[in-house]
Amino acid sequence: MKSLRQIRVDKGVTKAAICRHLRISKPTYDAYEADPGSMRIETARQLAKFLGVELQEIFFATNSK
């Protein structure tokens, strides 16, 4: 399974766009990419919808580079 970073890159979405959409700081989003499990479920739902992926893809993402 793809990492959250890879999903974002594949979709052509910048970190800045996600931060604006979720109304969070870049360091907060960086923490989510490093450990998607640290994200609150509602935030993950919003992110999944924004990226056009299933919620499971975010929570079961791998951190392999």
Secondary structure as UniProt FT lines:
FT   HELIX           4..11
FT   HELIX           15..22
FT   HELIX           26..34
FT   HELIX           36..38
FT   HELIX           41..51
FT   HELIX           55..59
//
